[in-house]
Amino acid sequence: MVRLVARASFPKSVLVAVGQVVVYAEFCRIMELPGTERRSVRASKEITVSRTGKAASAENAPHTHQIRHLGSAASQSGKTAARRPFSWRMGPASSHHLVSVPRVPHCPHFTWVFAMKRYSIGSLIREGLRGHTGWEQAWRQVETPKASYDAVIIGGGGHGTATAYYLAKEHGMRNIAVVEKGWIGGGNAGRNTTIIRSNYLNDASAAIYQHAMDLWTTLGRELNYNIMMSHRGVLNLAHDDGEARALKRRVEANRLNGIDAAWLDAKEVQEFCPIVNIDPDIRYPVLGGTLQKVGGVNRHDAVVWGYARAASALGVDIIQNCEVTDIRTEAGAVVGIETTRGSIRTPKVASVAAGHSSVIAKMVDVKLPIESHPLQALVSEPIKPLNPCVVMSNAVHVYCSQSDKGELVIGAGIDPQISYTQRGGFDVIEHQLAALIELFPIVSRLRMLRQWGGIVDVCPDASALITKTKVKGFYVNGGWGTGGWKATPGSGHVFADLVANDEPNEIAAPFALDRFYSGKLVAEHGAAAVAH
Ligand SMILES: Cc1cc2nc3c(=O)[nH]c(=O)nc-3n(C[C@H](O)[C@H](O)[C@H](O)COP(=O)(O)OP(=O)(O)OC[C@H]3O[C@@H](n4cnc5c(N)ncnc54)[C@H](O)[C@@H]3O)c2cc1C
């Protein structure tokens, strides 16, 4: 009967479209897409970081109430009040020594310079009805660069496309370009294992990674792109008393910064992740671990494509297959770049080239304290859901999550040699698989499907560089080492601010190059842990 009615009253395409909507709605529900997106457990909470290094959560600073322009913070250092466009919370006058980490408000609407279709259930139905023939290219293909831009971003990874998007959206810089030597997202962005967390030790790191975490939580909706954000929780295991002490200390430091962190004993670890082997007689018994529930994973390509699409809609030129071969300067200031697609005039060059940061900086005789190393990862054959979270262990040195396709995604640390090859040694894989089986004996007969490598740029203090340089108009964002993915939106956001205003804001300031002269390092080797 149903079939008869269906056949009589609806064309097949309508039924197909309705079916697609139902599947999509269910997919949204499972993936927590825009509309059903879960907010960070602490997204609404204010964290305050003191300039003196002390930190307090909103509970400790209950009078935090004034919302005003960042100018208030900037004016303390003599900057004009209207300099920065995002809102910034300050404590009351009596506690004005406390500078709050900015909470970026959710901003779903921005001016589309180029008409781009919004992805929605409506557009899915429309496209379903006409056989999916009307989808546009996600971003404009720009084959020939313009003769000049107000700024050029070198590197079309996550950080580069994010920088372009925030420059256009928040600073009104629309005559800009992202120049990528390969295809966008083909560097570390497309090779990383996407672990996201913000439980770093130092206040400066906590501020930038939590800033990123807040942005991740609403990014899918803001970009109108499904980034498959999954806040499934990140466990860091401890295997000896020293490690347990260090991790517990980090939990306390995180809590003081208002960051979601908890210590679990071995039994609680197993309750959260049943496949972890907590047998006390193994070589490295699990004594417990930290849990950041809001941590998780997302989809790397989608993040880059989402940023590129939104930036392109705002007028940014995304130029692929265009390698920067030189940077031209005159009287100590940037005036342009040379590329494999011709010369471009520009007063600002922002390098976001991950493994090649020092190669780009050398073009203007800037020496960076960076080493480039291969970092590899691998995935298993797909299996049914087995690992519900991300598990990391520094002592046995492996980490593991499970992708939506069912593959176990497995990684460890960098290869020790300096190299620009996107592949690593077999000994690292052998070691990390031995560690994996030790932690999860249940996977001992699993076959591995594929392996790959990227090039990461590592700073001596395991923290990033977000910095101006001695060359006017040349800015560097790099040195994120093995853990830069999680910072992507926060890094792009504060770097855009630096490039637009030629001054770092409070979040970016500790990551300037001069820390290697002043000695004010942001030492994060402990919290950077097993890669990430
Ligand atoms: C195997 C692996 C696993 C990882 N796992 C994680 C993880 O789980 N969590 C986490 O937080 N981080 C992780 N990372 C680190 C993370 O991927 C990086 O820190 C981050 O992606 C760097 O961001 P990016 O956008 O600057 O880099 P990239 O995506 O590498 O972008 C830089 C771009 O610059 C381009 N470029 C270079 N030179 C030039 C030139 N001369 N002209 C034009 N373009 C140029 C490159 O082609 C590249 O596309 C991992 C990295 C690897 C390799």
Ligand as a Chemical Component Dictionary entry (heavy atoms), coordinates in Angstrom:
data_LIG
# 
_chem_comp.id                   LIG 
_chem_comp.type                 NON-POLYMER 
_chem_comp.pdbx_formal_charge   0 
_chem_comp.three_letter_code    LIG 
# 
loop_
_chem_comp_atom.comp_id 
_chem_comp_atom.atom_id 
_chem_comp_atom.alt_atom_id 
_chem_comp_atom.type_symbol 
_chem_comp_atom.charge 
_chem_comp_atom.model_Cartn_x 
_chem_comp_atom.model_Cartn_y 
_chem_comp_atom.model_Cartn_z 
_chem_comp_atom.pdbx_ordinal 
LIG C1  C1  C 0 52.038 12.104 11.919 1  
LIG C2  C2  C 0 51.642 13.349 12.639 2  
LIG C3  C3  C 0 50.728 13.274 13.673 3  
LIG C4  C4  C 0 50.353 14.442 14.357 4  
LIG N1  N1  N 0 49.377 14.352 15.303 5  
LIG C5  C5  C 0 48.962 15.461 15.959 6  
LIG C6  C6  C 0 47.921 15.370 16.911 7  
LIG O1  O1  O 0 47.346 14.301 17.128 8  
LIG N2  N2  N 0 47.553 16.504 17.561 9  
LIG C7  C7  C 0 48.162 17.687 17.346 10 
LIG O2  O2  O 0 47.805 18.669 18.001 11 
LIG N3  N3  N 0 49.146 17.813 16.405 12 
LIG C8  C8  C 0 49.563 16.732 15.710 13 
LIG N4  N4  N 0 50.551 16.824 14.767 14 
LIG C9  C9  C 0 51.219 18.114 14.547 15 
LIG C10 C10 C 0 50.404 19.009 13.623 16 
LIG O3  O3  O 0 50.028 18.321 12.470 17 
LIG C11 C11 C 0 51.186 20.257 13.235 18 
LIG O4  O4  O 0 51.756 20.873 14.368 19 
LIG C12 C12 C 0 50.271 21.274 12.552 20 
LIG O5  O5  O 0 49.438 20.653 11.607 21 
LIG C13 C13 C 0 51.084 22.351 11.892 22 
LIG O6  O6  O 0 50.169 23.174 11.234 23 
LIG P1  P1  P 0 50.448 23.955 9.902  24 
LIG O7  O7  O 0 49.138 24.356 9.356  25 
LIG O8  O8  O 0 51.419 25.032 10.186 26 
LIG O9  O9  O 0 51.224 22.899 9.039  27 
LIG P2  P2  P 0 51.058 22.262 7.593  28 
LIG O10 O10 O 0 49.750 21.618 7.415  29 
LIG O11 O11 O 0 52.267 21.414 7.387  30 
LIG O12 O12 O 0 51.083 23.522 6.641  31 
LIG C14 C14 C 0 52.269 24.108 6.165  32 
LIG C15 C15 C 0 52.148 24.236 4.675  33 
LIG O13 O13 O 0 53.207 25.050 4.198  34 
LIG C16 C16 C 0 53.476 24.629 2.890  35 
LIG N5  N5  N 0 54.777 25.157 2.459  36 
LIG C17 C17 C 0 55.999 24.837 2.943  37 
LIG N6  N6  N 0 56.949 25.527 2.271  38 
LIG C18 C18 C 0 56.306 26.302 1.361  39 
LIG C19 C19 C 0 56.734 27.229 0.360  40 
LIG N7  N7  N 0 58.033 27.494 0.138  41 
LIG N8  N8  N 0 55.785 27.844 -0.401 42 
LIG C20 C20 C 0 54.464 27.598 -0.227 43 
LIG N9  N9  N 0 54.014 26.714 0.699  44 
LIG C21 C21 C 0 54.916 26.080 1.482  45 
LIG C22 C22 C 0 53.434 23.110 2.990  46 
LIG O14 O14 O 0 53.243 22.500 1.721  47 
LIG C23 C23 C 0 52.274 22.899 3.949  48 
LIG O15 O15 O 0 51.066 22.609 3.281  49 
LIG C24 C24 C 0 50.943 15.694 14.030 50 
LIG C25 C25 C 0 51.857 15.769 12.970 51 
LIG C26 C26 C 0 52.201 14.615 12.273 52 
LIG C27 C27 C 0 53.175 14.712 11.123 53 
# 
loop_
_chem_comp_bond.comp_id 
_chem_comp_bond.atom_id_1 
_chem_comp_bond.atom_id_2 
_chem_comp_bond.value_order 
_chem_comp_bond.pdbx_ordinal 
LIG C1  C2  SING 1  
LIG C2  C3  SING 2  
LIG C2  C26 DOUB 3  
LIG C3  C4  DOUB 4  
LIG C4  N1  SING 5  
LIG C4  C24 SING 6  
LIG N1  C5  DOUB 7  
LIG C5  C6  SING 8  
LIG C5  C8  SING 9  
LIG C6  O1  DOUB 10 
LIG C6  N2  SING 11 
LIG N2  C7  SING 12 
LIG C7  O2  DOUB 13 
LIG C7  N3  SING 14 
LIG N3  C8  DOUB 15 
LIG C8  N4  SING 16 
LIG N4  C9  SING 17 
LIG N4  C24 SING 18 
LIG C9  C10 SING 19 
LIG C10 O3  SING 20 
LIG C10 C11 SING 21 
LIG C11 O4  SING 22 
LIG C11 C12 SING 23 
LIG C12 O5  SING 24 
LIG C12 C13 SING 25 
LIG C13 O6  SING 26 
LIG O6  P1  SING 27 
LIG P1  O7  DOUB 28 
LIG P1  O8  SING 29 
LIG P1  O9  SING 30 
LIG O9  P2  SING 31 
LIG P2  O10 DOUB 32 
LIG P2  O11 SING 33 
LIG P2  O12 SING 34 
LIG O12 C14 SING 35 
LIG C14 C15 SING 36 
LIG C15 O13 SING 37 
LIG C15 C23 SING 38 
LIG O13 C16 SING 39 
LIG C16 N5  SING 40 
LIG C16 C22 SING 41 
LIG N5  C17 SING 42 
LIG N5  C21 SING 43 
LIG C17 N6  DOUB 44 
LIG N6  C18 SING 45 
LIG C18 C19 SING 46 
LIG C18 C21 DOUB 47 
LIG C19 N7  SING 48 
LIG C19 N8  DOUB 49 
LIG N8  C20 SING 50 
LIG C20 N9  DOUB 51 
LIG N9  C21 SING 52 
LIG C22 O14 SING 53 
LIG C22 C23 SING 54 
LIG C23 O15 SING 55 
LIG C24 C25 DOUB 56 
LIG C25 C26 SING 57 
LIG C26 C27 SING 58 
# 
